[in-house]
C-alpha cells in the first residue's frame, strides 16, 4: 500500500474528484479526513468507508472561512494524531462570461474559494508538516491553468494562481522535506460538470460535450484518473518530485 500509515485531509471530498481521491487514499492505507460543506453527503461517504474497514473522519468545512479551515486541521490532529498529506480539491465553477461582463462579486468569490482557500489550508497545515520532518501537498488546479478556457477569466486566473502557489511552497519548504505539486485535470465527468451542462439548452449542452470530447484526444477524464495521480504525488514514490504541474487532461494541452 502506497499510503499506509499516512494521515490525509481532502477538501471537497464528498463528491466527484474529491470523493475519488478519498476512496483511493483509503484503499492505499491512509486515514482520511473528508472536509466538505455537504454534511449529509460527507457523512454518508465516511459511513460507507468505515463499513469497509477504512479509517475516515468527516469535518463539515466551508473553505471560504478561515476559522473553519483551522477547525478542520485541529480536528484531524486530535482524531488521528498527525497530518501527512493535504489535498486542496474544493472548488467552484463560474458562468461563462467575457471579462467585461464578470461581476466584481463573482470574481472575488471565485478567487476566495479556488485560490485563497488552498493558500489558507496550506498555511495552517504547513507548521505540522514542517515540525514532523516532511509531508505532501497536492493542489487540484486545472488544464485551464495551462491553456486558456473560453469565457472563463475568473476560473483561469484562480487556477493559474494555484500553480504559482504550488511552486512557491515547493521552493520554500523543500529544506523541510515538504513537497508541493499540482494536478491539472481536463474536463472531467463529474456531478459539477453535469450541473453546468444542465444550465444550458439541450442543443448547447450536446455541443459543449462534443467540443470537450474533440479537444481531449483520450476523451472525457474520469474522477479516478485524477485520484491515481494524487496517490502517486502524495506517496513516497514521488519523494523527489516537487513543484510540478501534472496534466491529467487526455492530451488536451499537448496539441
Secondary structure, 3 states (H helix, E strand, C coil): CCCCCCEEEEECCCCHHHHHHHHHHHHCCCEEEEEECCHHHHHHHHHHHHHCCCCEEEEECCCCCHHHHHHHHHHHHHHHCCCCEEEECCCCCCCCECHHHCCHHHHHHHHHHHHHHHHHHHHHHHHHHHHCCCEEEEEECCHHHCCCCCCEHHHHHHHHHHHHHHHHHHHHHHHHCEEEEEEEECCECCHHHHHHHHCCCHHHHHHHHHHHHHHCCCCCECHHHHHHHHHHHHCHHHCCCCCCEEEECCCHHHC
